[in-house]
Amino acid sequence: MSKLLPVMKEFGKDYLQEIANEQPDLVDLLILTVHLPSHKKKFILKQLNDDIQEIFSDTIMYYIFIAS
């Protein structure tokens, strides 16, 4: 379970809709991924998660570097 899911509910935001507004293809791919066999679904979602975390970490490090 997502740690941020309760936050999403508390603020009454539809984060998937917000993502769809910016990147509809990403949402389509996520929905299609759910219907894949388990091993492929796990691989794709893990890779997507790893890629996003890496970009997020790089972005934070960039802003820390600029701020110092």
Chimera marker file (.cmm) of the C-alpha trace (Angstrom):
<marker_set name="trace">
<marker id="1" x="0.000" y="0.000" z="0.000" r="1" g="1" b="0" radius="0.5"/>
<marker id="2" x="1.223" y="3.455" z="-0.818" r="1" g="1" b="0" radius="0.5"/>
<marker id="3" x="2.365" y="5.555" z="2.125" r="1" g="1" b="0" radius="0.5"/>
<marker id="4" x="0.911" y="8.639" z="0.451" r="1" g="1" b="0" radius="0.5"/>
<marker id="5" x="-2.502" y="7.166" z="-0.378" r="1" g="1" b="0" radius="0.5"/>
<marker id="6" x="-4.029" y="8.452" z="2.900" r="1" g="1" b="0" radius="0.5"/>
<marker id="7" x="-2.672" y="11.920" z="2.062" r="1" g="1" b="0" radius="0.5"/>
<marker id="8" x="-4.296" y="11.761" z="-1.357" r="1" g="1" b="0" radius="0.5"/>
<marker id="9" x="-7.620" y="10.880" z="0.240" r="1" g="1" b="0" radius="0.5"/>
<marker id="10" x="-7.216" y="13.578" z="2.907" r="1" g="1" b="0" radius="0.5"/>
<marker id="11" x="-6.696" y="16.293" z="0.313" r="1" g="1" b="0" radius="0.5"/>
<marker id="12" x="-9.375" y="14.853" z="-1.965" r="1" g="1" b="0" radius="0.5"/>
<marker id="13" x="-7.079" y="14.979" z="-4.964" r="1" g="1" b="0" radius="0.5"/>
<marker id="14" x="-7.220" y="12.716" z="-7.969" r="1" g="1" b="0" radius="0.5"/>
<marker id="15" x="-3.507" y="12.380" z="-8.629" r="1" g="1" b="0" radius="0.5"/>
<marker id="16" x="-4.001" y="9.963" z="-11.505" r="1" g="1" b="0" radius="0.5"/>
<marker id="17" x="-6.164" y="12.561" z="-13.238" r="1" g="1" b="0" radius="0.5"/>
<marker id="18" x="-3.515" y="15.212" z="-12.650" r="1" g="1" b="0" radius="0.5"/>
<marker id="19" x="-0.897" y="12.936" z="-14.199" r="1" g="1" b="0" radius="0.5"/>
<marker id="20" x="-3.246" y="12.186" z="-17.099" r="1" g="1" b="0" radius="0.5"/>
<marker id="21" x="-3.614" y="15.915" z="-17.737" r="1" g="1" b="0" radius="0.5"/>
<marker id="22" x="0.160" y="16.182" z="-18.197" r="1" g="1" b="0" radius="0.5"/>
<marker id="23" x="1.072" y="12.752" z="-19.576" r="1" g="1" b="0" radius="0.5"/>
<marker id="24" x="-1.968" y="10.843" z="-20.835" r="1" g="1" b="0" radius="0.5"/>
<marker id="25" x="0.233" y="8.217" z="-22.496" r="1" g="1" b="0" radius="0.5"/>
<marker id="26" x="1.818" y="7.369" z="-19.156" r="1" g="1" b="0" radius="0.5"/>
<marker id="27" x="-1.565" y="6.738" z="-17.565" r="1" g="1" b="0" radius="0.5"/>
<marker id="28" x="-2.603" y="4.613" z="-20.551" r="1" g="1" b="0" radius="0.5"/>
<marker id="29" x="0.559" y="2.534" z="-20.184" r="1" g="1" b="0" radius="0.5"/>
<marker id="30" x="0.030" y="2.114" z="-16.450" r="1" g="1" b="0" radius="0.5"/>
<marker id="31" x="-3.520" y="0.915" z="-17.024" r="1" g="1" b="0" radius="0.5"/>
<marker id="32" x="-2.415" y="-1.490" z="-19.761" r="1" g="1" b="0" radius="0.5"/>
<marker id="33" x="0.425" y="-2.759" z="-17.561" r="1" g="1" b="0" radius="0.5"/>
<marker id="34" x="-2.080" y="-3.932" z="-14.954" r="1" g="1" b="0" radius="0.5"/>
<marker id="35" x="-3.407" y="-6.432" z="-17.487" r="1" g="1" b="0" radius="0.5"/>
<marker id="36" x="-0.020" y="-8.009" z="-18.244" r="1" g="1" b="0" radius="0.5"/>
<marker id="37" x="1.149" y="-11.299" z="-16.763" r="1" g="1" b="0" radius="0.5"/>
<marker id="38" x="2.477" y="-10.824" z="-13.241" r="1" g="1" b="0" radius="0.5"/>
<marker id="39" x="6.187" y="-11.202" z="-14.049" r="1" g="1" b="0" radius="0.5"/>
<marker id="40" x="6.028" y="-8.627" z="-16.852" r="1" g="1" b="0" radius="0.5"/>
<marker id="41" x="3.932" y="-6.252" z="-14.765" r="1" g="1" b="0" radius="0.5"/>
<marker id="42" x="6.417" y="-6.435" z="-11.872" r="1" g="1" b="0" radius="0.5"/>
<marker id="43" x="9.364" y="-5.857" z="-14.212" r="1" g="1" b="0" radius="0.5"/>
<marker id="44" x="7.820" y="-2.836" z="-15.938" r="1" g="1" b="0" radius="0.5"/>
<marker id="45" x="6.596" y="-1.198" z="-12.731" r="1" g="1" b="0" radius="0.5"/>
<marker id="46" x="9.920" y="-1.777" z="-10.976" r="1" g="1" b="0" radius="0.5"/>
<marker id="47" x="11.818" y="-0.262" z="-13.900" r="1" g="1" b="0" radius="0.5"/>
<marker id="48" x="9.478" y="2.731" z="-14.018" r="1" g="1" b="0" radius="0.5"/>
<marker id="49" x="9.788" y="3.206" z="-10.257" r="1" g="1" b="0" radius="0.5"/>
<marker id="50" x="13.592" y="2.989" z="-10.389" r="1" g="1" b="0" radius="0.5"/>
<marker id="51" x="13.791" y="5.459" z="-13.276" r="1" g="1" b="0" radius="0.5"/>
<marker id="52" x="11.528" y="7.989" z="-11.571" r="1" g="1" b="0" radius="0.5"/>
<marker id="53" x="13.405" y="7.682" z="-8.261" r="1" g="1" b="0" radius="0.5"/>
<marker id="54" x="16.724" y="8.224" z="-10.028" r="1" g="1" b="0" radius="0.5"/>
<marker id="55" x="15.465" y="11.335" z="-11.818" r="1" g="1" b="0" radius="0.5"/>
<marker id="56" x="13.879" y="12.628" z="-8.620" r="1" g="1" b="0" radius="0.5"/>
<marker id="57" x="17.126" y="12.094" z="-6.684" r="1" g="1" b="0" radius="0.5"/>
<marker id="58" x="19.173" y="13.786" z="-9.408" r="1" g="1" b="0" radius="0.5"/>
<marker id="59" x="16.796" y="16.760" z="-9.393" r="1" g="1" b="0" radius="0.5"/>
<marker id="60" x="17.000" y="17.147" z="-5.614" r="1" g="1" b="0" radius="0.5"/>
<marker id="61" x="20.807" y="16.976" z="-5.737" r="1" g="1" b="0" radius="0.5"/>
<marker id="62" x="20.837" y="19.617" z="-8.477" r="1" g="1" b="0" radius="0.5"/>
<marker id="63" x="18.746" y="22.016" z="-6.391" r="1" g="1" b="0" radius="0.5"/>
<marker id="64" x="20.888" y="21.381" z="-3.308" r="1" g="1" b="0" radius="0.5"/>
<marker id="65" x="23.981" y="22.153" z="-5.384" r="1" g="1" b="0" radius="0.5"/>
<marker id="66" x="22.482" y="25.398" z="-6.681" r="1" g="1" b="0" radius="0.5"/>
<marker id="67" x="21.338" y="26.468" z="-3.222" r="1" g="1" b="0" radius="0.5"/>
<marker id="68" x="24.802" y="26.063" z="-1.729" r="1" g="1" b="0" radius="0.5"/>
<link id1="1" id2="2" r="1" g="1" b="0" radius="0.2"/>
<link id1="2" id2="3" r="1" g="1" b="0" radius="0.2"/>
<link id1="3" id2="4" r="1" g="1" b="0" radius="0.2"/>
<link id1="4" id2="5" r="1" g="1" b="0" radius="0.2"/>
<link id1="5" id2="6" r="1" g="1" b="0" radius="0.2"/>
<link id1="6" id2="7" r="1" g="1" b="0" radius="0.2"/>
<link id1="7" id2="8" r="1" g="1" b="0" radius="0.2"/>
<link id1="8" id2="9" r="1" g="1" b="0" radius="0.2"/>
<link id1="9" id2="10" r="1" g="1" b="0" radius="0.2"/>
<link id1="10" id2="11" r="1" g="1" b="0" radius="0.2"/>
<link id1="11" id2="12" r="1" g="1" b="0" radius="0.2"/>
<link id1="12" id2="13" r="1" g="1" b="0" radius="0.2"/>
<link id1="13" id2="14" r="1" g="1" b="0" radius="0.2"/>
<link id1="14" id2="15" r="1" g="1" b="0" radius="0.2"/>
<link id1="15" id2="16" r="1" g="1" b="0" radius="0.2"/>
<link id1="16" id2="17" r="1" g="1" b="0" radius="0.2"/>
<link id1="17" id2="18" r="1" g="1" b="0" radius="0.2"/>
<link id1="18" id2="19" r="1" g="1" b="0" radius="0.2"/>
<link id1="19" id2="20" r="1" g="1" b="0" radius="0.2"/>
<link id1="20" id2="21" r="1" g="1" b="0" radius="0.2"/>
<link id1="21" id2="22" r="1" g="1" b="0" radius="0.2"/>
<link id1="22" id2="23" r="1" g="1" b="0" radius="0.2"/>
<link id1="23" id2="24" r="1" g="1" b="0" radius="0.2"/>
<link id1="24" id2="25" r="1" g="1" b="0" radius="0.2"/>
<link id1="25" id2="26" r="1" g="1" b="0" radius="0.2"/>
<link id1="26" id2="27" r="1" g="1" b="0" radius="0.2"/>
<link id1="27" id2="28" r="1" g="1" b="0" radius="0.2"/>
<link id1="28" id2="29" r="1" g="1" b="0" radius="0.2"/>
<link id1="29" id2="30" r="1" g="1" b="0" radius="0.2"/>
<link id1="30" id2="31" r="1" g="1" b="0" radius="0.2"/>
<link id1="31" id2="32" r="1" g="1" b="0" radius="0.2"/>
<link id1="32" id2="33" r="1" g="1" b="0" radius="0.2"/>
<link id1="33" id2="34" r="1" g="1" b="0" radius="0.2"/>
<link id1="34" id2="35" r="1" g="1" b="0" radius="0.2"/>
<link id1="35" id2="36" r="1" g="1" b="0" radius="0.2"/>
<link id1="36" id2="37" r="1" g="1" b="0" radius="0.2"/>
<link id1="37" id2="38" r="1" g="1" b="0" radius="0.2"/>
<link id1="38" id2="39" r="1" g="1" b="0" radius="0.2"/>
<link id1="39" id2="40" r="1" g="1" b="0" radius="0.2"/>
<link id1="40" id2="41" r="1" g="1" b="0" radius="0.2"/>
<link id1="41" id2="42" r="1" g="1" b="0" radius="0.2"/>
<link id1="42" id2="43" r="1" g="1" b="0" radius="0.2"/>
<link id1="43" id2="44" r="1" g="1" b="0" radius="0.2"/>
<link id1="44" id2="45" r="1" g="1" b="0" radius="0.2"/>
<link id1="45" id2="46" r="1" g="1" b="0" radius="0.2"/>
<link id1="46" id2="47" r="1" g="1" b="0" radius="0.2"/>
<link id1="47" id2="48" r="1" g="1" b="0" radius="0.2"/>
<link id1="48" id2="49" r="1" g="1" b="0" radius="0.2"/>
<link id1="49" id2="50" r="1" g="1" b="0" radius="0.2"/>
<link id1="50" id2="51" r="1" g="1" b="0" radius="0.2"/>
<link id1="51" id2="52" r="1" g="1" b="0" radius="0.2"/>
<link id1="52" id2="53" r="1" g="1" b="0" radius="0.2"/>
<link id1="53" id2="54" r="1" g="1" b="0" radius="0.2"/>
<link id1="54" id2="55" r="1" g="1" b="0" radius="0.2"/>
<link id1="55" id2="56" r="1" g="1" b="0" radius="0.2"/>
<link id1="56" id2="57" r="1" g="1" b="0" radius="0.2"/>
<link id1="57" id2="58" r="1" g="1" b="0" radius="0.2"/>
<link id1="58" id2="59" r="1" g="1" b="0" radius="0.2"/>
<link id1="59" id2="60" r="1" g="1" b="0" radius="0.2"/>
<link id1="60" id2="61" r="1" g="1" b="0" radius="0.2"/>
<link id1="61" id2="62" r="1" g="1" b="0" radius="0.2"/>
<link id1="62" id2="63" r="1" g="1" b="0" radius="0.2"/>
<link id1="63" id2="64" r="1" g="1" b="0" radius="0.2"/>
<link id1="64" id2="65" r="1" g="1" b="0" radius="0.2"/>
<link id1="65" id2="66" r="1" g="1" b="0" radius="0.2"/>
<link id1="66" id2="67" r="1" g="1" b="0" radius="0.2"/>
<link id1="67" id2="68" r="1" g="1" b="0" radius="0.2"/>
</marker_set>
